[in-house]
Amino acid sequence: MVKTPVYQIIENDIKEKIKKGELNHGDMIHSENELKDMYSVSRMTVRQALNNLVNEGYLYRHKGKGTFVNNIKIEKKMQGLIGFTEEMRRMNKKVRSKIITFESIKADDEVASKLFLETGEDIYFIERIRYGDDIPVLFEQLHIPKRIFKDMDQKIMETSFYGFIENTLNIKISHCVQTMEAKAASTRIAEMLEIQKGSPILYMTRNTFLDRGFPFEYVKAYYRADQYRFIQHSVR
């Protein structure tokens, strides 16, 4: 049996405390000397553990003051098409959705063009707050054509919509077209995300298609900038 290196034990202990909320963003952790005595190891071993945690983004150093817990952001990769529920589960975060609006409306010109509909066709308009570990990190406004999903109900939208499509309806999701820009939170968006009005948010629109070639959703998504960062891998 391979013995876990001591520096890794220190790393894991600190990560676990952050995960459990025993250490929060901005908290100062013990000094190298204090950790050395706590774990009965050399200062070099402690420094290796802290350096690794800084490099991984869990901690940051403030010169002359100490080492502090960083705000660990959710990393969303721009390549690939992964739903919020799957994304959170991959990060071992507890997932929850709260439905704000669930109603039938008529598609306006913008939404109709995105969903390949005639203006005035019936669609579902859904607003929901998405939570990761009980923190509101995303507010979504979804427009879904009734001609594809005739029997939608609120319970479906409280879980994974993509999971319902692929696992219950056995329909394959193909691809999406996304746009993204930085914005300041309006009064309503700030209320939904529990942030201050004017706080920075990441605003994304997403037009998602089934493998049959039909768009099945047009989404306006508002991400908390203090909780998310987007990663794009590019190849020349």
Secondary structure, DSSP 8 states (H G I E B T S, - for coil): -----HHHHHHHHHHHHHHHTSS-TT-B---HHHHHHHHT--HHHHHHHHHHHHHTTSEEEETTTEEEE----EEEESSS---HHHHHHHTT--EEEEEEEEEEEE--HHHHHHHT--TT-EEEEEEEEEEETTEEEEEEEEEEETTT-TT--HHHHTS-HHHIIIIIS---EEEEEEEEEEEE--HHHHHHHT--TT-EEEEEEEEEEETTS-EEEEEEEEEETTTEEEE-----
